[in-house]
């Protein structure tokens, strides 16, 4: 349930070549960003950033794929109940998008003029919720990196206590 699917339902079609180019540019851009921030970004944070950018720009994302994003967030959720709960709550708006999405063989379950925009908003809310959860989660170390010392360049503050 990508944002592009709902825009297509609304009549704003993204040509396939443009979608592929846009996705590749976004992935390369996110990877370069993570590489440049490698001194202050952990491996798991970098994985989340690149994968989330892919999810935002790839036109063929389906609901089940979001389990990969949630699995990455569970690295923090394993030791923080609030993050864990937010991971599962993010599936509420994402799950509701299925009701407004066209399927391969049928029309949307809920179909009326402009219903595609409700699906678009639900995807945006779900994505925002996942990104906000990540921002809150990265303020602390995940359970895998709890005992790993962080080395930062001289003069930079560690945001993790």
Secondary structure, 3 states (H helix, E strand, C coil): CCHHHHHHHCCCCCCHHHHHHHHHHHHHHHHHHHHHCCCCCCHHHHHHHHHHHHHHHCCCCCHHHHHHHHHHHHHHHCCCHHHHHHHHHHHHHHHHHHHHCCCCCCCCCCCCCCHHHHHHHHHHHHHHHHHHHHHHHCCCCCCCCCCCCCCCCCCCCCCCC
